[in-house]
Amino acid sequence: MRDKFLIVGVLAIAAACFAGKSLASSRPFTVYDNLFYQGKPNTAPAGLIASNILYEEAIWPHKVNYGKLPERSVFEATVLKSLTNPGPLVLDIEHLPLKGDATTVAQHLHTLEKLADWAREAAPGRKVGFFGTNTLQKIDPANLADARRLGRHVDAVFPELYTHGSDQDNWKKDALAAVAEAHSVAPGKPVYLYLWPQYVTGSKHQFEYFSADDWQFELSTSRDIANGVVLWSPSRFKWDDASGWWEATQKFLRG
């Protein structure tokens, strides 16, 4: 653990879980669909809510003027074009981290704050936040104040919790840490964990689909510590539910 706030947060969440008290008992748990599998069936009947993601490539096509504020009207039009689903809007901007020298951090923070504010104004009633990588996740203690400042400009936090290995205890520790950090940088705001039903790039089981048991573990753990999950996949893979992960998802939602 990198900082005292993180240790305290993890211990508080873990204590509730290990005492048999699901944090889900006091609030709803939502499963959002951000899956891009080829041949994906309609997941709405199972209870998933389709979500929206705005990739940085759409904000800065071909990375021209990357990191500089686009014209507001152009950005708002891009936001509106991306709102094809009823769920939240997640801004996926992964190359403007809140770390480095003070000037760089200030520039990145200014851009991220403005984009979040503009997106919220263009999409009233939608939860708007950043995908976790290099924004409001794994913050260096030296930049905690900057992260908390950015946290005031979002409606929710969306940490990335993709799976690198088969050790469930390690994944749970990472999940607890991510949720505690999210509560620290954006107090009082909901936390939705990004999950991918395949093992992540570069891992031992790279791109293998989860077994029903392993996927059920991640969904159940998420339900105990967060407000919901966003299920994501890249578009280069075909829908494959032979491993049982989709059956486990439907069973989880029925429960």
C-alpha positions in Angstrom: 0.0 0.0 0.0 1.3 3.4 -1.0 -0.3 5.7 1.5 -2.1 5.7 4.9 -5.5 6.7 3.3 -5.3 3.6 1.2 -4.6 1.3 4.1 -7.4 2.7 6.1 -9.8 2.4 3.2 -8.9 -1.2 2.4 -9.1 -2.2 6.0 -12.6 -0.7 6.4 -13.9 -2.4 3.3 -12.2 -5.7 4.1 -13.5 -5.6 7.7 -17.1 -5.3 6.4 -16.6 -8.1 3.9 -14.9 -10.5 6.2 -17.5 -9.9 8.9 -20.0 -11.2 6.5 -21.6 -7.8 5.8 -22.0 -7.1 2.1 -21.8 -3.4 1.4 -24.3 -4.1 -1.3 -27.1 -4.4 1.3 -27.4 -0.6 1.5 -27.4 0.3 -2.2 -28.2 -1.1 -5.7 -25.6 -2.9 -7.8 -25.6 -2.3 -11.5 -24.0 -4.3 -14.3 -23.3 -2.2 -17.4 -22.5 -3.6 -20.8 -19.5 -2.1 -22.6 -18.7 -5.4 -24.5 -17.7 -5.1 -28.1 -17.5 -8.8 -29.0 -18.4 -9.8 -32.5 -21.7 -11.6 -32.5 -22.7 -10.4 -29.1 -26.3 -11.2 -28.3 -28.7 -8.7 -26.8 -27.7 -8.7 -23.1 -30.6 -6.4 -21.9 -33.0 -9.3 -21.2 -30.4 -10.7 -18.7 -30.4 -7.4 -16.9 -27.3 -5.6 -18.3 -27.6 -1.9 -19.1 -25.7 -0.7 -22.2 -23.0 1.9 -21.4 -21.1 4.5 -23.4 -17.4 5.0 -23.8 -15.7 7.9 -25.5 -12.1 6.9 -26.6 -9.4 9.5 -26.8 -9.0 8.8 -30.5 -12.4 10.4 -31.1 -11.4 13.5 -29.2 -8.0 13.8 -30.9 -8.2 12.0 -34.3 -4.8 10.7 -35.4 -3.4 12.2 -32.1 -3.3 15.7 -33.7 -2.9 18.3 -30.9 -3.2 15.5 -28.4 -3.8 16.8 -24.9 -4.8 20.2 -26.0 -8.4 21.3 -25.4 -10.4 20.8 -28.5 -13.0 23.4 -29.5 -15.8 23.0 -27.0 -18.6 22.8 -29.7 -16.7 20.1 -31.5 -16.1 18.1 -28.3 -19.8 18.4 -27.2 -20.9 17.2 -30.6 -18.5 14.2 -30.2 -20.0 13.5 -26.8 -23.6 13.6 -28.1 -22.7 11.3 -31.0 -21.3 8.8 -28.5 -24.4 8.7 -26.3 -26.1 5.8 -28.0 -26.9 3.9 -24.8 -28.8 4.6 -21.6 -25.8 4.0 -19.2 -23.0 6.3 -18.1 -20.4 8.0 -20.2 -16.8 7.0 -19.6 -14.0 9.1 -21.0 -11.1 6.9 -21.9 -8.1 9.2 -21.8 -5.0 7.2 -20.9 -2.1 9.4 -21.8 -2.6 12.5 -19.7 -1.5 11.1 -16.3 -1.5 13.1 -13.1 2.3 12.6 -12.6 5.5 14.2 -13.6 6.7 17.8 -13.2 4.3 20.4 -11.8 3.8 22.1 -15.2 2.9 18.9 -16.9 0.5 17.8 -14.2 -1.2 21.3 -14.2 -1.7 21.1 -18.0 -3.1 17.6 -17.8 -5.4 18.4 -14.9 -6.7 21.5 -16.7 -7.6 19.5 -19.8 -9.2 16.7 -17.9 -11.2 19.0 -15.7 -12.6 20.9 -18.7 -13.4 17.8 -20.7 -15.3 16.3 -17.7 -17.2 19.6 -17.1 -18.1 19.9 -20.8 -19.2 16.3 -21.0 -21.4 16.6 -18.0 -23.1 19.7 -19.4 -23.6 18.0 -22.8 -25.0 14.9 -21.2 -27.2 16.0 -18.2 -28.5 13.2 -16.2 -25.7 10.8 -17.2 -23.0 9.7 -14.8 -19.7 10.9 -16.3 -16.2 9.8 -15.3 -12.8 8.6 -16.5 -11.6 5.1 -17.2 -9.1 4.4 -14.5 -5.8 3.9 -16.3 -3.7 7.0 -15.7 -6.4 9.2 -14.4 -8.0 8.4 -11.0 -6.3 5.1 -10.3 -2.9 4.2 -8.8 -2.2 7.8 -7.9 1.2 8.7 -6.6 0.9 10.2 -3.1 2.6 13.3 -4.3 -0.3 13.9 -6.7 -3.1 12.9 -4.4 -4.4 16.5 -4.1 -4.5 16.8 -7.9 -6.5 13.6 -8.1 -8.9 14.8 -5.5 -9.3 18.0 -7.4 -10.2 16.1 -10.6 -12.5 13.9 -8.5 -14.7 16.9 -7.9 -15.4 17.1 -11.6 -16.8 13.5 -12.1 -20.0 11.8 -11.1 -18.5 8.4 -10.6 -15.1 6.5 -10.7 -14.4 3.6 -13.0 -11.2 1.7 -11.9 -9.8 -0.9 -14.3 -9.7 -4.4 -12.7 -8.7 -6.7 -15.5 -7.2 -10.0 -14.5 -3.6 -10.9 -14.9 -3.4 -14.2 -13.0 -5.5 -16.9 -11.6 -4.9 -16.0 -7.9 -8.2 -14.9 -6.6 -6.8 -13.5 -3.4 -4.4 -11.2 -5.3 -7.3 -10.0 -7.5 -9.4 -9.3 -4.4 -6.6 -7.3 -2.8 -6.3 -5.2 -5.9 -10.0 -4.7 -6.0 -10.1 -3.6 -2.4 -7.3 -1.2 -3.0 -8.9 0.3 -6.1 -12.2 0.9 -4.4 -10.5 2.5 -1.3 -8.5 4.8 -3.5 -11.6 5.7 -5.5 -13.4 6.7 -2.3 -10.4 8.8 -1.3 -10.1 10.7 -4.5 -13.9 11.2 -5.1 -15.6 10.9 -1.7 -19.3 10.0 -1.7 -19.3 9.1 -5.4 -20.2 5.7 -6.8 -17.5 3.2 -7.9 -17.9 0.9 -10.9 -15.2 -1.6 -11.6 -14.3 -2.4 -15.2 -14.1 -6.1 -15.7 -13.1 -8.2 -18.8 -14.2 -11.8 -19.0 -10.9 -12.8 -20.5 -7.4 -12.8 -19.0 -5.5 -9.7 -19.9 -2.9 -9.1 -22.6 0.5 -10.5 -21.6 -0.7 -12.8 -18.8 -0.1 -16.5 -18.6 -3.6 -17.3 -19.7 -3.8 -14.4 -22.2 -7.2 -14.0 -23.8 -8.6 -17.2 -22.3 -12.2 -16.9 -21.2 -13.0 -17.1 -17.5 -14.5 -20.2 -16.0 -17.9 -19.9 -14.4 -16.5 -20.1 -10.9 -13.7 -17.6 -11.4 -16.1 -15.1 -13.0 -18.7 -15.6 -10.3 -16.0 -14.8 -7.7 -15.2 -11.5 -9.4 -18.8 -10.5 -9.8 -19.6 -11.4 -6.2 -16.6 -9.6 -4.8 -17.4 -6.6 -6.8 -21.0 -6.6 -5.5 -19.7 -6.6 -1.9 -17.4 -3.6 -2.3 -18.6 -1.5 -5.2 -21.7 0.1 -6.7 -21.5 -1.9 -9.9 -19.3 -3.2 -12.7 -18.8 -2.4 -16.4 -18.2 -5.4 -18.5 -15.8 -4.6 -21.4 -14.1 -6.4 -24.3 -12.3 -5.4 -27.4 -13.9 -5.8 -30.8 -11.3 -8.2 -32.2 -12.7 -11.2 -30.4 -15.9 -13.2 -31.1 -18.5 -13.9 -28.5 -17.7 -17.2 -26.8 -19.6 -18.4 -23.8 -18.4 -22.0 -23.9 -16.4 -21.5 -20.7 -19.5 -20.7 -18.7 -18.8 -17.1 -17.9 -22.0 -15.8 -19.5 -24.1 -18.4 -17.8 -22.5 -17.3 -14.5 -23.3 -13.7 -15.3 -27.0 -14.5 -15.9 -27.2 -16.6 -12.8 -25.6 -13.8 -10.8 -28.1 -11.3 -12.1 -31.0 -13.5 -11.4 -29.7 -13.9 -7.8 
